Amino acid sequence: MTRTLPILTVLLAIVVLWYLAAIAMNAPWQTDVYKRGGIENVPATQFVLDTWNQEKPVLPAAHQVLTELWNTTVMVAPNKPRSLIFHAWVTFSATGLGFLMGSLLGIGLAVLIVHNDATNRSLMPWIVASQTIPILALAPLIVVIGFNIFTGTLHIPTDPARLMSKAIISAYLSFFPVAVGMVKGLRSPEAIQLDLMRTYNASASQVFWKLRWPGAMPYLFTSLKIGVAASLVGAIVGELPTGAVAGLGARLLAGSYYSQTIQIWSALFAASILAALLVIAVSLVERLVGARMGVRPS
């Protein structure tokens, strides 16, 4: 109870502020509707209720977003294009593939950087510099170039090619936290521990697998939690310039075209829920790995 009370208090405060902001942002349009309809002396209670139930509000109320989420998840088959589960699966496919690619790349780069000083001096600045390029500017280039390579040169069908293009963007965003975190983790053993391994005449591979790799596990899973969320952002951004008709990014784009703000907010909530589920999944794997390694639960 002592843990949940602060969370519930903050959540309640956010909901109250949300509804107050909905009144303020939707009031001008509602006032204009009354003027055009010749309606005067509207009670304050009715005015507030009308601002919370507009068809295309500037800021949808919380119950409108929740209703849209319910109608597009529970009340429709998950294989239908109207279902948010259908769109979430499309985005998850690119997210999962990109996250796997980015994680493997980040771990591989970290191992090279830690074990080779020349690689450290040459690669690390470029890894940091790669994240200074805005992903919104880079995504269309990656999508167009990658799609042409996959379909034209490699003769990959359209849908897998589009999936790979989005996955590359996801990998681009997710490899950085994994690489930086693993470099920190692989360097976490203290000098006295490394000296002890040398005293035992341990080989480089033994030092890596018995000392550096176990010591890097906390850093790895912390980085993976950041990386999987970044990978989801990359997949959504990758869907915007492709003209995709499926995926949470396509859902956001369609909502913006037709001023369907409730649809936009429901897609944002679906993306947030998907991100939370992915982070929880990584946390569960972390617990399983920790239990296998003999880590005491906190």
Phi, psi and omega in degrees: 000321180293336179275322185280332183300312177299323180294315179295324179295314178295319179297317178297319179297320179296317180296317179298313179296324178299312181293323177295319178294325178296320177298312184295320185279332181265350184298316181303315180295319181294322177296320179294323177298317178297318181296316180292332179269000180068028181266129181232163176054050178283130177301148182300321180297317179294321179299315180297316180297323179292323178292336180271357185226032177286154181288318178231073184286157172294315176232108180295148174285161184299319182292331177293318180293316179296321178296317178297319177299316179297315183292332184259005175237301184280321189270007179220148181297140185293346179264006179269145180299340179280345184281133175290335176295320177300312180292322179295324179294319178299314179292322180297325180300312178291323180297312182297316179295315179295321179296319178297313180297314182294322180293315178297319178296316181297317179295316179299316178296321180297318179297317178297318183295319183289325187263357181219116183293324179296320177295322178299314182289329185269323187271318189302316178298324180287326177297317178293317182295332182297334183273359178274348180277125179299129183294331179294330177279329184274330186302312180300323179295314181297318182296312183293311182294313181297317181297318179293321179294313184293319183275322185275312184273313184268352177057041176274138179304163188301309184296312175298326179294318177295322178297316180295322180297317178293323181295326178297319178295318177299316179296323180299322181278330187271338185289330186296306179298326179292317180297312182294316180296320180289326175299315177297318182291317180292338177265004184288331178302140182282163182299324181294328178289320177293322178295324179295320177296322178293325178298324177279005179061039180285143177283171180298321179292324178292320176299320182292307188283331184261345181233301185293313184295312176299323179292337182272352185302313178301320179292322182297311184289328173297318179292323180295325178296319176291318183295323182289325175292318178295326178295322178296318177300318179298320179295319179293316178297323180293338179280342185290314182273001184271350186069027182292146178257000180225149182114157181294326176296318177295324178295318177297318182294317178296321178295323179289326179297320186253015178056035178268081185294327178295320177296320179298313182293324178294323177293323177297317178295320178298320177295320178295318178296318178297317178298318179297318179295321179293318178294320177297320178298317177296321179296321178295319176297322178299317179295319179296315179295318179297320178295322179293329180272359178084021179284134179285132179294138182276000000 
